[in-house]
Amino acid sequence: QVHLVESGGGLVQTGGSLTLTCEASGRMINRDTVGWFRQAPGKEREFVAAIFRSGGKSYYSDSVKGRFTISRDNGKNTVRLQMNSLKPEDTAIYYCATDGSLILSSIRAATQYDYWGQGTQVTVSS
């Protein structure tokens, strides 16, 4: 069993930056695939970024590529999402999720992740 807690959300102006942290407890997630997803009001949950369990390669949605960076801190059992050049359309609740056995072709599918955090709100003002 894994318990995930997101933190670091908040209110920021357009062009600003935030760093989200996903802290895991219960077991180590350094060999899991960890993904970040977001959900805006009235919209479906969408893939943002993931770091794959094997090799640690990162993957991003087209909408955040070049602006967001996902990274692991294995010593702290956490995964971070550095978000730069934020836009109003980035406003959403951001969730981290983890799974120990995802295949690469499934990392963008929210339904494939076993464990989820409660989410953290990110609001970007124009």
DSSP file (Angstrom, degrees, kcal/mol; ACC not computed):
  #  RESIDUE AA STRUCTURE BP1 BP2  ACC     N-H-->O    O-->H-N    N-H-->O    O-->H-N    TCO  KAPPA ALPHA  PHI   PSI    X-CA   Y-CA   Z-CA
    1    1 A Q              0   0    0      0, 0.0     2,-0.4     0, 0.0   114,-0.0   0.000 360.0 360.0 360.0 135.1    0.0    0.0    0.0
    2    2 A V        -     0   0    0     24,-0.1     2,-0.5    96,-0.1    24,-0.2  -0.967 360.0-158.3-121.7 134.8    1.3    3.4   -0.9
    3    3 A H  E     -A   25   0A   0     22,-2.7    22,-1.9    -2,-0.4     2,-0.4  -0.962  13.4-164.9-112.3 125.1    0.0    6.7    0.5
    4    4 A L  E     -A   24   0A   0     -2,-0.5   114,-0.5   112,-0.5     2,-0.4  -0.900   7.5-173.3-114.2 137.2    0.7    9.8   -1.7
    5    5 A V  E     -A   23   0A   0     18,-2.1    18,-2.8    -2,-0.4     2,-0.3  -0.985   9.0-155.9-131.3 122.7    0.5   13.4   -0.6
    6    6 A E  E     +A   22   0A   0     -2,-0.4     2,-0.3    16,-0.2    16,-0.2  -0.690  19.7 165.3 -93.4 149.5    0.9   16.3   -3.0
    7    7 A S  E     +A   21   0A   0     14,-1.9    14,-2.6    -2,-0.3   113,-0.1  -0.958  39.3  69.4-151.3 168.1    2.0   19.8   -1.9
    8    8 A G        +     0   0    0     -2,-0.3    11,-0.3     1,-0.3    14,-0.0   0.369  61.1 134.4 103.3  -3.9    3.2   23.0   -3.4
    9    9 A G        +     0   0    0     12,-0.1     2,-0.3     9,-0.1    -1,-0.3  -0.188  22.0 120.8 -70.9 171.0    0.1   24.3   -5.2
   10   10 A G  E     -d  122   0B   0    111,-0.8   113,-2.8   110,-0.1     2,-0.5  -0.990  60.1 -50.5 165.5-166.7   -1.1   27.8   -4.9
   11   11 A L  E     +d  123   0B   0     -2,-0.3     2,-0.3   111,-0.2   113,-0.2  -0.874  53.6 165.1-103.6 129.9   -1.9   31.0   -6.7
   12   12 A V  E     -d  124   0B   0    111,-2.6   113,-2.5    -2,-0.5     2,-0.1  -0.979  33.6-112.3-142.7 153.1    0.6   32.4   -9.2
   13   13 A Q  E >   -d  125   0B   0     -2,-0.3     3,-2.4   111,-0.2    73,-0.2  -0.443  51.7 -76.4 -81.6 159.4    0.6   35.0  -11.9
   14   14 A T  T 3  S+     0   0    0    111,-1.9    73,-0.2     1,-0.3    -1,-0.1  -0.297 122.3  25.3 -53.6 132.6    1.0   34.2  -15.6
   15   15 A G  T 3  S+     0   0    0     71,-3.2    70,-0.6     1,-0.3    -1,-0.3   0.299  99.3 119.9  91.9  -8.9    4.6   33.5  -16.3
   16   16 A G    <   -     0   0    0     -3,-2.4    70,-2.3    70,-0.2     2,-0.3  -0.076  54.9-123.6 -81.1-175.8    5.4   32.5  -12.8
   17   17 A S        +     0   0    0     67,-0.2     2,-0.3    68,-0.2    67,-0.2  -0.934  21.2 179.1-132.7 151.7    6.6   29.2  -11.4
   18   18 A L  E     - B   0  83A   0     65,-2.1    65,-3.3    -2,-0.3     2,-0.5  -0.982  17.3-145.7-144.6 151.9    5.6   26.6   -8.9
   19   19 A T  E     - B   0  82A   0     -2,-0.3     2,-0.3   -11,-0.3    63,-0.2  -0.978  14.5-159.2-120.7 119.9    7.1   23.3   -7.8
   20   20 A L  E     - B   0  81A   0     61,-2.6    61,-2.6    -2,-0.5     2,-0.4  -0.747   5.8-156.6 -94.1 143.4    4.8   20.5   -6.8
   21   21 A T  E     -AB   7  80A   0    -14,-2.6   -14,-1.9    -2,-0.3     2,-0.6  -0.973   8.6-162.3-123.3 136.2    6.0   17.7   -4.6
   22   22 A C  E     -AB   6  79A   0     57,-2.6    57,-2.0    -2,-0.4     2,-0.5  -0.962  14.2-167.0-115.3 111.0    4.5   14.2   -4.4
   23   23 A E  E     -AB   5  78A   0    -18,-2.8   -18,-2.1    -2,-0.6     2,-0.3  -0.865   4.4-156.6-104.9 130.1    5.7   12.5   -1.2
   24   24 A A  E     +A    4   0A   0     53,-2.2     2,-0.3    -2,-0.5   -20,-0.2  -0.790  13.0 176.8-107.3 147.3    5.1    8.8   -0.8
   25   25 A S  E     +A    3   0A   0    -22,-1.9   -22,-2.7    -2,-0.3    52,-0.0  -0.958  57.1  52.0-140.2 160.5    4.9    6.6    2.3
   26   26 A G  S    S+     0   0    0     -2,-0.3     2,-0.3   -24,-0.2   -24,-0.1  -0.198 117.8   1.7 105.5 -41.8    4.2    3.0    2.9
   27   27 A R  S    S-     0   0    0    -24,-0.1     2,-0.2    50,-0.1   -24,-0.1  -0.961  89.1 -80.0-164.0 167.2    6.9    1.8    0.6
   28   28 A M        -     0   0    0     -2,-0.3     3,-0.2     1,-0.1    -3,-0.1  -0.481  28.2-169.4 -74.3 142.5    9.6    3.1   -1.7
   29   29 A I    >   +     0   0    0     -2,-0.2     3,-1.9     1,-0.1    -1,-0.1   0.201  55.0 111.0-113.4  14.0    8.5    4.4   -5.2
   30   30 A N  T 3  S+     0   0    0      1,-0.3    -1,-0.1    44,-0.1    44,-0.1   0.673  85.2  42.2 -67.6 -14.7   11.9    4.8   -6.7
   31   31 A R  T 3  S+     0   0    0     -3,-0.2    -1,-0.3     2,-0.1     2,-0.2   0.229 100.3  95.0-112.1  12.5   11.2    1.8   -9.0
   32   32 A D  S <  S-     0   0    0     -3,-1.9     2,-0.5    20,-0.1    68,-0.2  -0.583  80.9-111.6 -93.8 160.8    7.6    2.9   -9.9
   33   33 A T  E     -E   99   0B   0     66,-2.8    66,-1.9    -2,-0.2     2,-0.5  -0.840  37.8-163.1 -81.9 128.5    6.3    4.8  -12.7
   34   34 A V  E     -EF  98  51B   0     17,-1.9    17,-2.4    -2,-0.5     2,-0.3  -0.969   7.4-172.4-119.7 129.0    5.0    8.1  -11.2
   35   35 A G  E     -EF  97  50B   0     62,-2.8    62,-2.3    -2,-0.5     2,-0.4  -0.858  17.7-145.9-120.2 153.6    2.7   10.3  -13.1
   36   36 A W  E     +EF  96  49B   0     13,-3.5    12,-2.6    -2,-0.3    13,-1.7  -0.975  23.8 175.1-113.7 133.3    1.3   13.8  -12.7
   37   37 A F  E     -EF  95  47B   0     58,-2.9    58,-3.0    -2,-0.4     2,-0.3  -0.858  11.5-155.7-127.7 163.7   -2.3   14.5  -13.9
   38   38 A R  E     -EF  94  46B   0      8,-2.4     8,-3.2    -2,-0.3     2,-0.4  -0.987   5.0-161.3-142.5 154.9   -4.5   17.5  -13.7
   39   39 A Q  E     -E   93   0B   0     54,-2.2    54,-2.3    -2,-0.3     6,-0.2  -0.955   6.1-163.2-140.0 118.1   -8.2   18.1  -13.8
   40   40 A A    >   -     0   0    0      4,-0.4     3,-2.3    -2,-0.4    52,-0.1  -0.617  46.0 -75.2 -92.5 157.5   -9.8   21.5  -14.4
   41   41 A P  T 3  S+     0   0    0      0, 0.0    -1,-0.1     0, 0.0     3,-0.1  -0.275 118.8   6.7 -55.5 130.6  -13.4   22.2  -13.6
   42   42 A G  T 3  S+     0   0    0      1,-0.3     2,-0.3    -3,-0.1    -3,-0.0   0.511 113.2 100.8  77.1   4.3  -15.8   20.6  -16.0
   43   43 A K  S <  S-     0   0    0     -3,-2.3    -1,-0.3     1,-0.0     2,-0.1  -0.801  74.8-103.6-120.3 162.0  -13.0   18.7  -17.8
   44   44 A E        -     0   0    0     -2,-0.3    -4,-0.4     1,-0.1     2,-0.2  -0.414  47.5 -89.7 -77.8 158.3  -11.6   15.2  -17.7
   45   45 A R        -     0   0    0     -6,-0.2     2,-0.3    -2,-0.1    -6,-0.2  -0.505  52.0-161.5 -67.1 133.3   -8.4   14.3  -15.9
   46   46 A E  E     -F   38   0B   0     -8,-3.2    -8,-2.4    -2,-0.2     2,-0.2  -0.904  19.9-105.9-125.6 150.7   -5.5   14.7  -18.2
   47   47 A F  E     +F   37   0B   0     -2,-0.3   -10,-0.2    61,-0.3     3,-0.1  -0.448  35.6 167.8 -69.6 138.6   -2.0   13.5  -18.4
   48   48 A V  E     -     0   0B   0    -12,-2.6    13,-2.4     1,-0.4     2,-0.3   0.706  59.0 -27.2-114.9 -55.3    0.7   16.0  -17.6
   49   49 A A  E     -FG  36  60B   0    -13,-1.7   -13,-3.5    11,-0.2    -1,-0.4  -0.987  50.5-168.3-160.9 157.8    4.0   14.2  -17.1
   50   50 A A  E     -FG  35  59B   0      9,-2.2     9,-2.6    -2,-0.3     2,-0.5  -0.992  16.0-146.3-151.6 151.7    5.4   10.8  -16.0
   51   51 A I  E     -FG  34  58B   0    -17,-2.4   -17,-1.9    -2,-0.3     7,-0.2  -0.987  33.4-127.2-119.2 121.4    8.8    9.4  -15.1
   52   52 A F     >  -     0   0    0      5,-2.9     4,-0.7    -2,-0.5   -19,-0.1  -0.311   6.4-129.2 -77.1 150.7    9.0    5.8  -16.1
   53   53 A R  T  4 S+     0   0    0     49,-0.2     2,-0.7     1,-0.1    -1,-0.1   0.825  94.2  60.2 -66.4 -33.7   10.0    3.0  -13.8
   54   54 A S  T >4 S-     0   0    0      1,-0.2     3,-0.5     3,-0.1    -1,-0.1  -0.859 126.7  -9.2-103.7 112.0   12.7    1.5  -16.0
   55   55 A G  T 34 S-     0   0    0     -2,-0.7    -1,-0.2     1,-0.2    -2,-0.1   0.189  96.1-107.6  91.3 -19.1   15.5    3.9  -16.9
   56   56 A G  T 3<  +     0   0    0     -4,-0.7    -1,-0.2     1,-0.2    -3,-0.1   0.699  58.9 165.2  71.9  19.7   13.8    6.9  -15.4
   57   57 A K    <   -     0   0    0     -3,-0.5    -5,-2.9    -6,-0.1     2,-0.3  -0.430  29.0-132.3 -71.5 147.3   13.0    8.6  -18.7
   58   58 A S  E     -G   51   0B   0     -7,-0.2     2,-0.3    -2,-0.1    -7,-0.2  -0.724  18.0-166.8-103.8 150.1   10.5   11.4  -18.6
   59   59 A Y  E     -G   50   0B   0     -9,-2.6    -9,-2.2    -2,-0.3     2,-0.3  -0.983   6.2-171.2-135.7 145.2    7.4   12.0  -20.8
   60   60 A Y  E     -G   49   0B   0     -2,-0.3   -11,-0.2   -11,-0.2     2,-0.1  -0.942  26.9-110.3-136.4 153.6    5.3   15.1  -21.1
   61   61 A S    >>  -     0   0    0    -13,-2.4     4,-1.4    -2,-0.3     3,-1.2  -0.487  38.0-113.7 -73.7 157.2    2.0   16.2  -22.7
   62   62 A D  T 34 S+     0   0    0      1,-0.2    -1,-0.1     2,-0.2   -14,-0.0   0.826 113.6  62.5 -61.3 -31.2    2.5   18.5  -25.6
   63   63 A S  T 34 S+     0   0    0      1,-0.2    -1,-0.2     3,-0.0   -15,-0.1   0.709 115.8  28.2 -71.4 -19.3    0.8   21.3  -23.7
   64   64 A V  T X> S+     0   0    0     -3,-1.2     3,-2.5   -16,-0.2     4,-2.1   0.505  84.9 126.1-118.0  -7.9    3.5   21.4  -21.0
   65   65 A K  T 3< S+     0   0    0     -4,-1.4     4,-0.1     1,-0.3   -16,-0.0  -0.276  81.2  17.6 -57.9 132.5    6.6   20.1  -22.8
   66   66 A G  T 34 S+     0   0    0      2,-0.5    -1,-0.3     1,-0.0     3,-0.1   0.226 125.0  59.0  89.8 -14.5    9.4   22.6  -22.5
   67   67 A R  T <4 S+     0   0    0     -3,-2.5    17,-2.0     1,-0.1     2,-0.3   0.698  98.6  53.1-113.5 -32.5    7.8   24.3  -19.5
   68   68 A F  E  <  -C   83   0A   0     -4,-2.1    -2,-0.5    15,-0.2     2,-0.4  -0.797  59.7-166.3-109.0 148.3    7.4   21.5  -16.9
   69   69 A T  E     -C   82   0A   0     13,-2.4    13,-3.1    -2,-0.3     2,-0.4  -0.990   5.4-157.2-135.7 127.8   10.1   19.1  -15.6
   70   70 A I  E     +C   81   0A   0     -2,-0.4     2,-0.3    11,-0.2    11,-0.2  -0.834  22.0 166.9-101.4 140.8    9.4   15.9  -13.6
   71   71 A S  E     -C   80   0A   0      9,-2.0     9,-2.9    -2,-0.4     2,-0.3  -0.991  27.2-127.5-151.8 156.3   12.2   14.5  -11.4
   72   72 A R  E     -C   79   0A   0     -2,-0.3     2,-0.4     7,-0.2     7,-0.2  -0.778   6.1-166.0-103.1 148.9   12.8   12.0   -8.6
   73   73 A D  E >>> -C   78   0A   0      5,-2.7     5,-1.8    -2,-0.3     3,-1.2  -0.808  13.7-179.2-125.0  88.9   14.4   12.5   -5.3
   74   74 A N  G >45S+     0   0    0     -2,-0.4     3,-0.7     1,-0.3   -44,-0.1   0.823  76.4  61.2 -62.8 -31.3   14.9    8.8   -4.3
   75   75 A G  G 345S+     0   0    0      1,-0.2    -1,-0.3    -3,-0.1   -45,-0.0   0.799 114.6  34.7 -65.3 -26.7   16.5    9.7   -1.0
   76   76 A K  G <45S-     0   0    0     -3,-1.2    -1,-0.2     2,-0.2   -52,-0.2   0.348 107.0-123.2-107.3   3.6   13.2   11.4    0.1
   77   77 A N  T <<5S+     0   0    0     -3,-0.7   -53,-2.2    -4,-0.6     2,-0.3   0.906  70.4 125.6  55.6  43.7   10.9    9.1   -1.7
   78   78 A T  E   < -BC  23  73A   0     -5,-1.8    -5,-2.7   -55,-0.2     2,-0.4  -0.890  51.0-151.6-130.9 160.0    9.4   12.0   -3.6
   79   79 A V  E     -BC  22  72A   0    -57,-2.0   -57,-2.6    -2,-0.3     2,-0.3  -0.999  18.9-156.7-129.3 135.0    8.7   13.1   -7.1
   80   80 A R  E     -BC  21  71A   0     -9,-2.9    -9,-2.0    -2,-0.4     2,-0.5  -0.794  11.8-155.5-113.2 154.1    8.6   16.8   -8.1
   81   81 A L  E     -BC  20  70A   0    -61,-2.6   -61,-2.6    -2,-0.3     2,-0.6  -0.925  11.6-160.0-127.3 105.6    7.0   18.7  -10.9
   82   82 A Q  E     -BC  19  69A   0    -13,-3.1   -13,-2.4    -2,-0.5     2,-0.6  -0.760  10.7-165.7 -85.7 123.3    8.7   22.0  -11.6
   83   83 A M  E     +BC  18  68A   0    -65,-3.3   -65,-2.1    -2,-0.6     2,-0.3  -0.945  11.0 173.9-119.0 116.8    6.3   24.2  -13.5
   84   84 A N        +     0   0    0    -17,-2.0   -67,-0.2    -2,-0.6   -68,-0.2  -0.745  59.0  23.8-116.0 164.8    7.7   27.3  -15.3
   85   85 A S  S    S-     0   0    0    -70,-0.6    -1,-0.2    -2,-0.3   -69,-0.2   0.899  84.2-160.0  49.4  48.7    6.1   29.9  -17.6
   86   86 A L        -     0   0    0    -70,-2.3   -71,-3.2    -3,-0.2   -70,-0.2  -0.251   8.3-159.9 -65.8 146.6    2.7   29.1  -16.2
   87   87 A K    >   -     0   0    0    -73,-0.2     3,-2.3   -72,-0.1     4,-0.3  -0.851  32.6-109.1-122.5 157.0   -0.4   30.0  -18.1
   88   88 A P  G >  S+     0   0    0      0, 0.0     3,-1.8     0, 0.0    36,-0.3   0.842 117.7  63.2 -55.0 -32.8   -4.1   30.5  -17.0
   89   89 A E  G 3  S+     0   0    0      1,-0.3   -49,-0.0   -49,-0.0    -3,-0.0   0.564  89.1  69.1 -72.2  -5.7   -4.9   27.2  -18.9
   90   90 A D  G <  S+     0   0    0     -3,-2.3    -1,-0.3    34,-0.0     2,-0.2   0.527  71.4 120.2 -83.4  -6.5   -2.6   25.4  -16.5
   91   91 A T    <   +     0   0    0     -3,-1.8     2,-0.3    -4,-0.3    32,-0.2  -0.417  41.1 103.8 -62.3 124.4   -5.2   26.1  -13.7
   92   92 A A  E    S- H   0 122B   0     30,-1.9    30,-2.7    -2,-0.2     2,-0.5  -0.967  77.2 -77.8-179.0 171.4   -6.4   22.8  -12.3
   93   93 A I  E     -EH  39 121B   0    -54,-2.3   -54,-2.2    -2,-0.3     2,-0.5  -0.858  49.0-146.4 -87.5 129.1   -6.1   20.3   -9.4
   94   94 A Y  E     -EH  38 120B   0     26,-3.0    26,-1.9    -2,-0.5     2,-0.4  -0.853  16.5-172.3-104.5 131.7   -2.9   18.4   -9.9
   95   95 A Y  E     -E   37   0B   0    -58,-3.0   -58,-2.9    -2,-0.5     2,-0.4  -0.927  12.9-148.9-120.9 142.6   -2.6   14.8   -8.8
   96   96 A C  E     -E   36   0B   0     -2,-0.4    21,-2.1   -60,-0.2     2,-0.3  -0.851  19.2-178.0-105.3 153.9    0.3   12.4   -8.6
   97   97 A A  E     -EI  35 116B   0    -62,-2.3   -62,-2.8    -2,-0.4     2,-0.3  -0.979   7.0-160.4-146.8 153.9   -0.1    8.7   -9.1
   98   98 A T  E     +EI  34 115B   0     17,-2.0    17,-2.0    -2,-0.3    16,-0.9  -0.976  10.8 174.7-140.8 153.3    2.1    5.7   -9.0
   99   99 A D  E     -E   33   0B   0    -66,-1.9   -66,-2.8    -2,-0.3     3,-0.3  -0.958  21.7-150.2-156.2 140.4    2.2    2.2  -10.3
  100  100 A G  S    S+     0   0    0     -2,-0.3   -66,-0.1   -68,-0.2    13,-0.1   0.543  92.6  35.3 -89.9  -7.3    4.9   -0.4  -10.1
  101  101 A S  S    S+     0   0    0    -68,-0.1    -1,-0.2     2,-0.1   -69,-0.1   0.203  73.9 141.5-136.7  19.4    4.1   -2.4  -13.2
  102  102 A L        -     0   0    0     -3,-0.3     2,-0.3   -69,-0.1   -49,-0.2  -0.326  44.5-133.2 -63.0 142.9    2.9    0.0  -15.9
  103  103 A I    >   -     0   0    0      1,-0.1     3,-2.1   -50,-0.0     4,-0.3  -0.661  27.5-108.2 -90.1 158.7    4.1   -0.7  -19.4
  104  104 A L  G >  S+     0   0    0      1,-0.3     3,-1.4    -2,-0.3     4,-0.2   0.846 115.9  59.2 -58.0 -38.2    5.3    2.3  -21.4
  105  105 A S  G 3  S+     0   0    0      1,-0.3    -1,-0.3     2,-0.1     3,-0.2   0.620 106.1  50.7 -68.4 -10.2    2.3    2.5  -23.7
  106  106 A S  G X  S+     0   0    0     -3,-2.1     3,-1.9     1,-0.1     6,-0.3   0.397  75.0 100.8-106.3   1.8    0.0    3.0  -20.7
  107  107 A I  T <  S+     0   0    0     -3,-1.4    -1,-0.1    -4,-0.3    -2,-0.1   0.724  82.2  52.3 -68.3 -18.9    1.8    5.8  -18.8
  108  108 A R  T 3  S+     0   0    0     -4,-0.2     2,-0.7    -3,-0.2    -1,-0.3   0.460  89.1  94.6 -91.8  -0.8   -0.6    8.5  -20.1
  109  109 A A    X   -     0   0    0     -3,-1.9     3,-1.7     1,-0.2     4,-0.3  -0.820  59.2-161.1 -98.8 112.5   -3.7    6.5  -19.0
  110  110 A A  G >  S+     0   0    0     -2,-0.7     3,-1.5     1,-0.3    -1,-0.2   0.832  88.8  63.9 -58.9 -33.3   -5.0    7.6  -15.6
  111  111 A T  G 3  S+     0   0    0      1,-0.3    -1,-0.3    -3,-0.1    -2,-0.0   0.665  93.4  63.7 -67.8 -14.6   -7.0    4.4  -15.2
  112  112 A Q  G <  S+     0   0    0     -3,-1.7     2,-0.3    -6,-0.3    -1,-0.3   0.561  82.4  92.6 -88.0  -7.5   -3.8    2.4  -15.3
  113  113 A Y    <   -     0   0    0     -3,-1.5   -14,-0.2    -4,-0.3     3,-0.1  -0.698  57.4-160.4 -92.4 138.7   -2.3    3.8  -12.0
  114  114 A D  S    S+     0   0    0    -16,-0.9     2,-0.4    -2,-0.3   -15,-0.2   0.857  70.6  43.2 -84.9 -37.0   -3.0    2.1   -8.8
  115  115 A Y  E     -I   98   0B   0    -17,-2.0   -17,-2.0  -112,-0.0     2,-0.3  -0.913  62.0-177.5-123.8 139.4   -2.4    4.8   -6.2
  116  116 A W  E     -I   97   0B   0     -2,-0.4  -112,-0.5   -19,-0.2   -19,-0.2  -0.950  18.6-133.8-133.1 148.8   -3.4    8.4   -6.1
  117  117 A G        -     0   0    0    -21,-2.1  -112,-0.2    -2,-0.3     3,-0.1  -0.328  34.6-105.0 -87.6-178.1   -2.9   11.4   -3.9
  118  118 A Q        -     0   0    0   -114,-0.5  -113,-0.1     1,-0.2   -23,-0.1   0.616  61.9-117.9 -87.1 -13.3   -5.6   13.8   -2.9
  119  119 A G        -     0   0    0    -23,-0.1     2,-0.4   -26,-0.0   -24,-0.2   0.033  14.7-122.3  96.8 156.1   -4.5   16.6   -5.2
  120  120 A T  E     - H   0  94B   0    -26,-1.9   -26,-3.0  -113,-0.1     2,-0.3  -0.998  25.7-119.3-138.3 136.0   -3.2   20.2   -4.9
  121  121 A Q  E     - H   0  93B   0     -2,-0.4  -111,-0.8   -28,-0.2     2,-0.5  -0.566  23.8-171.2 -81.6 132.2   -4.8   23.2   -6.4
  122  122 A V  E     -dH  10  92B   0    -30,-2.7   -30,-1.9    -2,-0.3     2,-0.5  -0.991   4.9-176.8-119.4 124.5   -2.8   25.3   -8.9
  123  123 A T  E     -d   11   0B   0   -113,-2.8  -111,-2.6    -2,-0.5     2,-0.6  -0.984   7.3-166.8-125.6 124.6   -4.4   28.6  -10.0
  124  124 A V  E     -d   12   0B   0     -2,-0.5     2,-0.3   -36,-0.3  -111,-0.2  -0.942  12.9-150.5-112.9 117.1   -2.7   30.9  -12.6
  125  125 A S  E      d   13   0B   0   -113,-2.5  -111,-1.9    -2,-0.6    -2,-0.0  -0.612 360.0 360.0 -90.0 147.0   -4.1   34.4  -12.8
  126  126 A S              0   0    0     -2,-0.3    -1,-0.1  -113,-0.2  -113,-0.1   0.448 360.0 360.0 -90.7 360.0   -4.1   36.3  -16.0
